[in-house]
Amino acid sequence: MLTIKGEKRVEIEDTKRHRVERSYGSFVRSFTLPHTVKTTNIKAEYVDGVLNLTIAKVIKAKTKQIEVKIK
């Protein structure tokens, strides 16, 4: 489970607009991650109001089929 918590802060109001609807305050978002992701090395970057997460996938070993002859 990946949980992101944050707070939207009040921006400076633009006096040229008559009506602007925006939400402010704290928020919480939770996401269920698949078992195929590597949770030990999650990278986050916050740029220009956008949160980008980089989550690597677990590299599975390729299965190899071996034929065994029975005598």
C-alpha positions as CSV (number, residue, x, y, z in Angstrom):
1,M,0.0,0.0,0.0
2,L,1.3,3.4,-1.0
3,T,-0.1,6.4,0.9
4,I,0.5,10.0,-0.1
5,K,-0.4,12.8,2.4
6,G,-0.2,16.5,1.7
7,E,-1.7,19.9,2.1
8,K,-2.9,22.3,-0.5
9,R,-2.2,25.8,0.6
10,V,-4.1,29.0,-0.2
11,E,-2.7,30.7,-3.3
12,I,-2.6,34.5,-3.8
13,E,-5.9,35.6,-5.2
14,D,-6.1,37.2,-8.6
15,T,-8.3,40.3,-8.4
16,K,-9.2,40.1,-12.1
17,R,-11.3,37.0,-11.7
18,H,-14.9,37.1,-10.4
19,R,-15.2,33.5,-9.3
20,V,-12.6,30.7,-8.9
21,E,-13.3,27.3,-7.3
22,R,-10.4,25.5,-5.8
23,S,-10.0,23.1,-2.9
24,Y,-7.6,23.7,0.0
25,G,-6.6,21.8,3.1
26,S,-5.0,18.4,3.8
27,F,-5.5,15.3,1.7
28,V,-4.7,11.6,1.8
29,R,-4.5,9.2,-1.1
30,S,-3.8,5.4,-0.9
31,F,-2.9,3.1,-3.7
32,T,-2.5,-0.7,-3.7
33,L,0.7,-1.6,-5.4
34,P,1.1,-4.9,-7.3
35,H,3.5,-7.5,-6.0
36,T,5.7,-7.0,-9.0
37,V,7.1,-3.7,-7.8
38,K,10.2,-3.1,-5.7
39,T,9.1,-1.1,-2.7
40,T,12.6,-0.6,-1.3
41,N,13.7,2.0,-3.8
42,I,10.8,4.4,-4.6
43,K,11.9,7.8,-5.9
44,A,9.8,10.9,-5.6
45,E,10.2,14.3,-7.3
46,Y,7.9,17.3,-6.8
47,V,8.2,19.9,-9.6
48,D,5.8,22.7,-10.5
49,G,3.0,21.3,-8.3
50,V,3.3,17.8,-9.7
51,L,4.5,14.8,-7.7
52,N,6.2,12.1,-9.8
53,L,6.9,8.7,-8.4
54,T,9.3,6.2,-9.9
55,I,8.8,2.7,-8.8
56,A,10.9,-0.1,-10.2
57,K,9.6,-3.5,-11.1
58,V,11.0,-6.7,-9.6
59,I,13.1,-8.5,-12.1
60,K,12.0,-12.2,-12.1
61,A,14.5,-14.8,-13.0
62,K,13.6,-16.6,-16.2
63,T,12.5,-20.1,-15.7
64,K,14.4,-22.8,-17.5
65,Q,13.0,-26.2,-18.3
66,I,15.3,-29.1,-18.1
67,E,14.5,-32.5,-19.5
68,V,15.6,-35.3,-17.3
69,K,15.9,-38.8,-18.8
70,I,14.8,-41.7,-16.6
71,K,16.4,-45.1,-17.1
